[in-house]
Structures are given as C-alpha cells and as structure tokens.
Amino acid sequence: MKGKKSDPSFISFFISECVQAGLETPDEIVARAKKKIAEIDEEIKAVEVAKKTRSKLLDVISSFEKPVKDKTEEAKLLPFFDLKYPDLCKSICERVKTMTEVDRDQETFDNNTNFTIKQLLECQVLSRKIERSADCIFQGPRFDEYMKFVLHEDK
C-alpha cells in the first residue's frame, strides 16, 4: 500500500506458507493473497450485518423489559467515587455529624486530612464558614446524600 510500510516478516511467512502449499510462481502467490483478501472482506461484511442485527435485538429487549431507573440520580453520585481516602472521609463526616461544627483553627490536621476536607468541600458534602476569625466546617447540602448512598447510612 502507498504510504504504508510493509511488514517483511509477514511477507516472508506468507511466501513460505505458499511454497509449502505448492505455490511457487509470483502469480500463484499473488492470486492466493487476493483470495485471502476476498475471504477477509466477506468476514468483515458478515460482522457488519451482525452488528446491525445486535443493535436491533437490543431494541427488542429494551421494548419488553421494564424501563431502566433514571440514571441522572446515579450520575449525581459519581463525584463521590472520585474522593481519595474514603476511610478518612467517613471519619471526618462522622465527626461533623456528631458535632454542630468543627473549628478548623482549633484543630491541627495533617496534609491528608486537609486534602480530604478540601475534597469534601468541593463536593458540597461539607460547607465552611468563617466566624469571629475562626474557620469552621459543618454539614453541607449533600452531606445526607453522601452518608446515605456512599456510606449506606440513613440519618
């Protein structure tokens, strides 16, 4: 093919196969290659027909099965699965759950905990407010959703 490098090892292997099958002239080898290409083309056409049939069969199945649950609810939970340190997320949320708020200025957190709190703030599991020069974290708008669906807990 023009613009494409040939595979010398495949060419050698194919010629060796042809010679072992009793084909010795270049015309016979070319004819066999053309025959193989035609066979491959037929297989590709059959696969294309099978793909179309498969798609139509899936339509048949979906028309008889119960409607699938709304995926938008599940899609809302996807950011929770990207949270790093899930055990630390759980312990932070359990701590916030038992307290009205946690004063971040009074606590000393390691880097992983600060990172986890930042993630939980970004996902709106936690919220923060600065009051009287204190940085406090408390339950965010998605706190209950996180506790219920990710940690399998009810409030």
PyMOL commands that set and color helices and strands:
alter all, ss='L'
color gray80, all
select helices_A, chain A and resi 8-20+26-64+71-81+86-98+111-122+143-150
alter helices_A, ss='H'
color red, helices_A
select strands_A, chain A and resi 102-103+126-131+134-139
alter strands_A, ss='S'
color yellow, strands_A
deselect
rebuild
show_as cartoon
